[in-house]
């Protein structure tokens, strides 16, 4: 199982519907513990990237580690559509891509 840093973002001020969603990073980790060790190191940069990407209208609500299937499931629970290009969204099975 591969884990990714995943960020819950609120963009209510941007008028996006649904206004809250999970954004998943692209760096894979071998296990959840390895992923969680990186969060404190990357959190400031994540906050800054969300601030810049949303022009100050978005806010980070939570930063956690989850698998891609969990990311998709949690976004569906928040009323986001299941991605049409799901095959393109599936990450490598291992951090090395093998």
LUMTOR-965141 format. One record per residue (C-alpha): x, z, y. Coordinates in steps of 0.1 Angstrom, whole numbers, plus 5000, padded with zeros to 4 digits. Layout:
// LUMTOR-965141
XZY
...
***
This chain:
// LUMTOR-965141
500050005000
501349915035
500650125066
500550035102
500450235135
496850185147
495450275181
491850355190
491250205225
488350255249
487749955272
484350065285
485449995321
486149625311
482549575300
483649475265
481049525237
481649715216
483749915241
485850105215
487949955188
491050005167
494049785174
496649755147
500349715152
502349455133
505249665119
504549755083
505650085068
506150175031
504050485033
501950695056
504650965061
507250705073
504650555096
503650895111
507350985118
507450685142
504350765162
505951025185
508750775192
506450485200
503550665216
504750635252
505350265248
501950215232
500250395261
502150175286
501349855266
497649935266
497750015303
499349685310
497149485286
493949625301
495149625337
494550005338
490949975326
491650085290
492650415275
494250525243
491950775224
493950815193
497150695175
497150715137
498550535107
496150335084
496150045061
494649705071
491549755050
490950095067
491449925101
488849655093
486449915079
486750145109
486149855133
483049745114
481750105116
482250065154
480049755152
482849495155
482349175134
484349125102
487148875111
486248525101
489848445094
490348745071
493048565051
495048535083
494648905090
495949015056
499449165059
502349135035
502049365004
505349525013
507249585045
509649315034
506849065029
507349024992
***
